[in-house]
Amino acid sequence: MVKIRLARRGRHKRPFYRIVVADSRAPRDGRFIEVLGTYDPLADASGVRLDMGRAEGWLKQGAQTTATVKQLLKRAGLGAAPQGG
């Protein structure tokens, strides 16, 4: 199954995440198919940068989202993103 999830980057106590499309069996920070955007939880503004067209395309193809990514997609304005399972 293909999932849209977060891959952690950054250093100790300074997290920075990539929003990636990956096989569900791959490790969290391991192999991925495509980078859709980034999420900076320490940013003052929304902190989410996302390629909306590519995200919609993956969702239409059946990619599942994690709970956190679902909230981020909503915040970015993608509407009712389907919940992963």
N, C-alpha and C positions, 0 to 999 in steps of 0.2 A: 504494500500500500504506500502511496505517496502522501507525505504530510508537509504542511507549511508550518514551520516552527522556528524557534530562536536558536542561534548558535552564538555562544558567548565569546567575546573578544575583550580586550582591555587588560588592565593590570589589577593587582590586589586592591580591593575596595573601590575600584573605579570601573564598574561594569559598562560595557558597550556591546550591543547585540546586532547581529545581522539577521534579517528575516530571510530564511532560505527555504527552498523546496528540496526535500531529501527523502530517501527511502526510509521507511519507519524502522528498519533493522539497523541502519547506520548509527554510529555513536553521535552524541549531541554535537560535538565540535569536529566531527569527522567529515567524511565524504558527503557532498551535496550535489544537487543537479543544477540549481540556479540560485543566484542571489536576487531577491526581489526588492530589498531595501534595508534600512537600518533603523535601530531604536536606541536612543540615548536616554536612559531613565534619569540622569542627572541634569539634563537640559532644563532651562527655565520654561521654554515654550513646549509645544507638544512633544518634540523629540522624535517624531515618527516621520521618516522619509520612505516613500513607497512608490513603486511603479504600478499604478493602479491597473493599467491594461493587462500587464503580465499576470498580476494576482487574479484578476477576473478570469483570465484564460485558464489558469491552473484550477480554479474552483469549478469552472464549467467542465473541465476534464475529469473531475471527481476527486481532486486533492482534498484531504481533510485538514482542518486547522486544529491547533492546540487551543486550550481555553484562553491563554494569554494572548496568542496571536489573534484570536477572534475579537477580543476587546480592542486590540491595536488597530485592526482593520475597521472596526466600527468607528473608532476615534478618528481615523484617517478619512472616513466618509464613504466607505465601501458598502454601507447599509447592513442588511442582515446576512452576515457571512455564515455559512453552514458550520455547525459544530462538528469537530472531529470525534472519532470514537475509538 
